[in-house]
Amino acid sequence: MAARLRQGFALCSSAQSAPETTVDRLLEAAAVLARKHPALSALLTPTEESEEAEPNALFKTIARSLPTFDVGYNVDVTRDLAVRIFCTGLGLAIQQPDPAVLFRPTRQAVLSALRTAEAP
């Protein structure tokens, strides 16, 4: 599943794309994959056991695909938070008749978390 997610995400990221556009594309690509493979939603939802273990391949794939801001501190913590927001927002969105309704607030929350890594 992580390989399929990486393939979908490979087309989403571009150095020239605005971070907002990148996150929108990532959400849409993940939603398309989740519609084809309903088990993805369960895999993206952190459980008590997964929080204690090393992050799984899906989380790592998402973390590598999210936009990066140049100057920062606490980057690992804020990226982990952004991944969890992304996964939670996506998991809730794909349960809706129109997933796009939750994409905008999810995008805003993900970008806000990533931007907290910027130096004060």
N, C-alpha and C positions, 0 to 999 in steps of 0.2 A: 504494500500500500504506500509506503514511503517513497518507493521508486516512481510510482504513478504520480504521486503528489509532486515530486521533484520535476518530472517531465512537464506537468501542467504549469508549474511555477517558472520553469526555464524561459518560457515565452513571456512572462509577466514583468520581469525585472529588466530595467534598462537604465544605464547611467544618466541618460537624458530625461527620464521620466520624473515627474514630481513625486515626492513621497506619497501624496494623497492618491495619485493615479496608480502607483505601484500597489498600495494596500487594497484599493478597489479591485484591481485585476487579480490579486492573490485571493481575495474573498470570493470573487466570481469563479475562479478556477477551482478552488476548494469546494464550492457549492455544487458545481457541475460533477465533480468526482463523487461527492457525498450522495448526490441523487442517483448516480449509477451504482454506488456501493454503500448502502445504508449503514453497514457496520462501521464506517469511518467515523460517524458521529460518536459512537461509544468509545472508539480508540482515541479520539481527540479530547474527551472529557477526562480531566485528571481525577484519579481516585486516591484514596488514602495510601494505598500501596505504591502507586506510581510516584507520588510526591516524595516518598522516602527513598526511592530507587533513582538510579541514573536516568535522566530524561530519555524518553524513547525516541526512536528514529523519526517519527512524525513530528515531534516537538522540535527536534534538531533541524529538520528540513524547513519548518516554518521559521525558526529563528534565523537561519542563514538567508532566507528569502526576504525578510522584512527590511525596509530601508534603514540605512545607517546614517547617523548624523556625525559630522566630523569631529568636533571637540567634545569630550565628555568625561564624566566620572561615574562610577557605579554602573558601568555599561552592562555587565552581566546580569545584575539584579533587575535593571529596568527592561532589558531585552526579555528576560524570563517573564516578567510581569506582562509585557506586550504580547508575548506568545500565549499566555494564559487568557488574556482578554480576547485575543483573536479566536482562540479555540472555543471559548465559552460563547462569544457572540455568534460564531459560525454555527455551533451546535444548536443554539436557540433559533437562529435564522432559518436553518433548513427544516425546522419543525413547523414553520409558518407556511400558509398558502402562498404568500409572496415573500420569499426570503430577503429580497432587496430592501424591504422596509427596515430591517435591522442592520443593513450594511453601513449606512451613514453613521449611526451612533457608534457602531463597532469600530469603524475607521477612525472616527474622532478620538475614541478612547485609546486605541492602539497608538496613534500618533502622539497623543498627549503623554502616554507612558514613555515612548521613545525619546520624546523631547526633554523629559526630566533628566536625561543623561547629559544634556548640554551643561556646560560649565555655568555656574551662577553669575 
